[in-house]
């Protein structure tokens, strides 16, 4: 469950980062805001429907590719920011949510 909250926080940060860092490229600002909002919303929804976390994997993948596809790859700050956050979002989305249970193993030992 904590991974969904981490994804939510990363999405909110991605949404406000263009204001904090004052991105020069309008397309970088718009991309970060839209993807950040989508990541935050999907993270909240994935708390109750875990398969939705794979939508965030796709959004993280988009962040890895977006600087070159949208043409702001020459601007170092938004490019590095998107790549780092994309990788973090993918990792947080693919992380398991629940601890594996070993009740059956413990029951076997007790008997």
C-alpha positions in Angstrom: 0.0 0.0 0.0 2.8 2.4 0.7 4.0 2.2 -2.9 0.6 3.6 -4.0 1.2 6.6 -1.7 4.7 7.0 -3.0 3.4 7.1 -6.5 0.8 9.6 -5.4 3.4 11.9 -3.9 5.6 11.5 -7.0 2.6 12.5 -9.2 1.9 15.6 -7.1 5.6 16.6 -7.2 5.6 16.1 -11.0 2.5 18.3 -11.2 4.1 21.2 -9.2 7.7 20.8 -10.4 7.4 23.1 -13.4 6.3 25.9 -11.1 9.1 25.2 -8.6 11.8 24.9 -11.3 10.3 27.4 -13.7 10.6 25.3 -16.9 11.3 27.4 -20.0 9.7 25.0 -22.5 5.9 25.2 -22.5 5.6 21.7 -23.8 7.7 20.4 -20.8 5.5 22.3 -18.4 2.3 20.9 -19.9 3.6 17.4 -20.1 4.8 17.4 -16.5 1.5 18.8 -15.3 -0.7 16.4 -17.2 1.3 13.3 -16.5 1.7 14.3 -12.8 -2.0 14.7 -12.4 -2.7 11.4 -14.2 -0.1 9.6 -12.0 -1.7 11.0 -8.8 -5.2 10.1 -9.8 -4.3 6.6 -11.0 -2.3 6.0 -7.8 -5.4 6.8 -5.7 -7.6 4.5 -7.9 -5.0 1.7 -7.7 -5.3 1.6 -4.0 -8.7 0.0 -4.5 -8.1 -1.6 -7.9 -4.4 -2.8 -7.9 -4.2 -3.7 -11.6 -4.5 0.0 -12.4 -0.9 0.4 -11.1 0.2 -0.8 -14.6 -1.2 2.4 -16.0 1.4 4.2 -13.9 4.0 1.9 -15.4 3.0 3.1 -18.8 3.0 6.8 -17.7 6.5 6.3 -16.2 7.6 4.9 -19.5 6.1 7.9 -21.3 8.2 10.1 -19.0 11.3 8.3 -20.1 10.6 8.9 -23.7 8.8 12.3 -23.7 11.8 14.6 -23.7 13.0 13.3 -27.0 9.6 12.7 -28.5 8.2 16.2 -27.6 11.4 18.0 -28.4 12.6 19.4 -25.1 15.5 16.9 -24.7 18.0 19.7 -25.1 16.8 21.3 -21.9 18.7 19.5 -19.2 16.5 20.2 -16.1 13.1 19.0 -17.3 14.8 16.1 -19.2 16.7 14.8 -16.2 13.7 15.4 -13.9 11.3 13.4 -16.2 13.8 10.5 -16.6 14.4 10.2 -12.8 10.7 10.5 -11.9 9.7 8.1 -14.7 12.1 5.5 -13.3 10.9 6.1 -9.8 7.2 5.8 -10.8 7.9 2.6 -12.7 9.7 1.1 -9.7 7.0 2.2 -7.2 4.3 0.8 -9.5 5.9 -2.6 -10.0 6.8 -3.1 -6.3 4.6 -5.7 -4.6 1.9 -4.3 -2.3 1.5 -7.0 0.3 3.8 -9.1 2.3 3.8 -12.8 1.5 2.0 -14.7 4.1 3.7 -17.8 5.7 0.7 -18.9 7.8 0.7 -22.3 6.3 4.4 -22.8 7.0 4.0 -21.7 10.6 1.1 -24.0 11.0 3.2 -26.9 9.6 5.9 -26.2 12.1 3.6 -26.0 15.1 2.1 -29.4 14.5 
